[in-house]
Amino acid sequence: MTVSTSTNSVTYVATGATNTFDYDFVVYDESHFVITLDGAGVTSGFTVTGLGNEAGGTVIFNTNPTGTLVILRRVPFTQDIDYSPYDPFPAETHERGLDLGVMRDQQLKTSVDQAQADADALKIRVDGLVDEVTEQADRAEAAADAAET
């Protein structure tokens, strides 16, 4: 199998009208899911279909959720494959290890992109504050100059 998409999460606005939510990326193990509802982790009350399917699958909740629902793939930063000398080459196992490496790369890219977006937003905010303070200082200086004359 290959990891043919850079998508590793999907976000829904859950209105309480349904309990099924699709994800369109491969996930090998249910422990690789992070599901949040309004920012709080959800660890039970759902089942997952499509594990190992390159096209993804479905998260089915026991009750219809409401709020912002995020389905995220997060694989561990470990490597559990152990090759035995002189055994036949386990191509499927090897490829799965490569896939998990790509998935970790995608997680890191998502984190870096978010950090950059946060830094950019902070810079815009700081620049705006600097402009505001400069304008206030200019007004204060003008008022002081006017008071002296």
Disulfide bonds with the S-S distance in Angstrom:
none
